[in-house]
Amino acid sequence: MELLNTVPNLIEEESAANRTEKSVCSLPATDRLLVTLNRYELRKFFPDTALLESIFPETHSIEACCLKEEQWHAALRSYQPTAILSCWSTPRIPEDIAGNPESPLKYICHVTGSPKNLVPRSFFERGGIVTNWGNLAAGQVAEQALLLALSALRNQGAWRSQTEEFSHTPFWDMVETLQTRTLFGRRVGVHGFGQIAQSLVRLLRPFNVQVFAYSQGVPPEIMRQADVVPCESLAALFSQSEVLFECEALTPGTFQCVDESLLSCLPDGAVFVNIARGHLANEAALQRELQSGRIRVALDVVATEPLTPEHPFWTYPNAIMSPHIGAPTADRTYAYGDFASENLRRFRNRMPLQGVVSISAYDRCT
């Protein structure tokens, strides 16, 4: 598939068209797909682009991230796509196309997760359809959460500083000094109860843990059906959790909801794991807890990413940091491309789509 880095004459052609009487934009005679991924994303998710090109009768591909804003807008007006295949690098859809019910654009197939920075809300309001990777990433993010919890329980942050010292140290002295712990039989809390949290609950079962959860708006019965004990408040959840997983969506109501008072509810020696969004936690409060040594913290997300080398989080032995690598893993990226390709086929054949983003889910996205 040939990527076009420029869109020759589109702006000039559009200007000429504007000099003529404008008519209502009609639907194209055939479905048109506009692929807007950059070279890296195409190679990562669609190693065989020939298969991607075969789905629609007309397919165009542009490296949209290389276009100036006016070129991007002109390209959309020129190609008149029925569907757009988008990814991390795709620029935001302009409002005059997203919110226009006469626009031929009906479907945005987003290869990865949140479409919030790409798609204006008006696209949903006028009946546009958006899909993303659905539940495909949930298991891998949950897997990362479990890894971080186990690493923190075994006090991995202190391993490097102790390696040389322990080279001639008896085994029992090592585990005593490191204060290693097990996940088996723990009281585990989960803040949030979406697909990632539910995948995590399933991963935790072999450890014979008791799972508690809290998520505003989620009926307690849904938690009970998963053999999870619902809590009446966040404070109640934190106070009884020896391991606390932060899985909640970031909204104005949850911004920095994990504050000093809530962290103080955690039992001494507890582990706090965040694999959701960095802005859910007050990082100054986290640093104070780390400085005290009272709890252990494991983070895959922080408020400002990437974390700078001089950030204090790196200095605490009771902190485990991973660079927002929950999903997708390198060996499974093709599956996300396959999922998107299948959705494009379904759209082309007017079949039900998978991983549809509802407007309420969009509002919870970050």
Secondary structure, 3 states (H helix, E strand, C coil): CCCECCCCCHHHHHHHHHCCCCCCCCCCCCCEEEECCCHHHHHHHCCCHHHHHCCCCEEEEECHHHCCHHHHHHHHHHHCCCEEEECCCCCCCCHHHHCCCCCCCCEEEECCCCCCCCCCHHHHHCCCEEECCCCCCHHHHHHHHHHHHHHHHCCHHHHHHHHCHHHHCCHHHHHHHHCCCCCCCCEEEEECCCHHHHHHHHHHHHHCCEEEEECCCCCHHHHHHCCCEECCCHHHHHHCCCEEEECCCCCCCCCCCECHHHHCCCCCCCEEEECCCHHHECHHHHHHHHHHCCCEEEECCCCCCCCCCCCHHHHCCCEEECCCCCCCCHHHHHHHHHHHHHHHHHHHCCCCCCCECCHHHHHHCC
